[in-house]
Amino acid sequence: MSAAGNALEKPLPGAGQANSECDNFQMKDPDPGENARSVGFLLTYGSFRMVDLGDLTWNKEKDLVCPMNKIGTVDLFVVSHHGISASNSPQLVHALHPKVALMNNGAKKGGSPEIWQTLHDSAGLQDIWQIHFAVAGGKEHNSADPFLANVDEICEGKGIRVEAMKDGSFKLVNSRNKYEKSYR
């Protein structure tokens, strides 16, 4: 989807829909660092679709979903850049229309309340899974305990496993509490 500061030029098969939210897109200061050059990919397995854009930043995300969504919809969105507000524009999140979001954040890195709310408000999103409880988010902007791999500021090194099936269904499993949930 992205690499070396460039984005996918043409829509993927089945994508290319106009994104009406692009009229409200607000550019941020350009990112001269390596994050704007992140490798982003779409993983497919049968009907299952997962996108991971690495640390791709806000302005570069725009090239993937504005004025048209070149990616299409996904089942699982690995939240960009640890869930910080320099990434994860509403235009991107809403265009992807994920069933589930998985945030690879730290207790004090990422997990922005603003981005958590953007994910939460995305139509059709069923759950947000997080690697850590985000201190800045408080109870209002963090997922419930079953969806958190590490609940204390001191990381226990717990993770979340994704299991995908060819029919498009998938399951997430929390290694801390063994909670698992399947999605169709």
URZI-V472701 format. One record per backbone hydrogen bond with DSSP energy under -0.5 kcal/mol. CO is the residue of the C=O (numbers start at 1). NH is the residue of the N-H. If there is no record, write none. Layout:
co=CO nh=NH
co=CO nh=NH
This chain:
co=1 nh=8
co=2 nh=40
co=3 nh=6
co=6 nh=3
co=12 nh=15
co=17 nh=69
co=18 nh=20
co=19 nh=22
co=20 nh=23
co=21 nh=24
co=22 nh=25
co=25 nh=27
co=30 nh=32
co=33 nh=36
co=34 nh=37
co=35 nh=38
co=37 nh=4
co=38 nh=40
co=40 nh=2
co=41 nh=43
co=41 nh=52
co=42 nh=44
co=43 nh=50
co=45 nh=48
co=48 nh=45
co=49 nh=75
co=49 nh=76
co=50 nh=43
co=51 nh=78
co=52 nh=41
co=53 nh=56
co=54 nh=81
co=57 nh=60
co=57 nh=61
co=58 nh=62
co=59 nh=63
co=60 nh=63
co=61 nh=64
co=61 nh=65
co=62 nh=65
co=62 nh=66
co=64 nh=70
co=64 nh=71
co=67 nh=19
co=68 nh=70
co=69 nh=16
co=69 nh=17
co=70 nh=12
co=74 nh=99
co=75 nh=99
co=75 nh=100
co=76 nh=51
co=76 nh=78
co=77 nh=79
co=77 nh=102
co=78 nh=53
co=79 nh=82
co=80 nh=83
co=81 nh=84
co=82 nh=111
co=83 nh=112
co=84 nh=87
co=86 nh=58
co=89 nh=93
co=90 nh=94
co=91 nh=95
co=92 nh=96
co=93 nh=97
co=93 nh=98
co=96 nh=74
co=99 nh=126
co=99 nh=127
co=100 nh=77
co=101 nh=103
co=101 nh=129
co=102 nh=79
co=102 nh=104
co=103 nh=105
co=103 nh=131
co=107 nh=135
co=109 nh=106
co=112 nh=116
co=113 nh=117
co=114 nh=118
co=115 nh=119
co=116 nh=120
co=117 nh=121
co=119 nh=122
co=122 nh=125
co=127 nh=101
co=129 nh=103
co=130 nh=149
co=131 nh=150
co=133 nh=135
co=134 nh=137
co=134 nh=138
co=135 nh=138
co=137 nh=141
co=138 nh=141
co=139 nh=142
co=144 nh=147
co=145 nh=148
co=147 nh=130
co=147 nh=149
co=150 nh=133
co=153 nh=155
co=159 nh=175
co=161 nh=173
co=163 nh=171
co=165 nh=168
co=166 nh=47
co=169 nh=165
co=170 nh=183
co=171 nh=163
co=172 nh=181
co=173 nh=161
co=173 nh=175
co=174 nh=178
co=179 nh=174
co=181 nh=172
co=183 nh=170
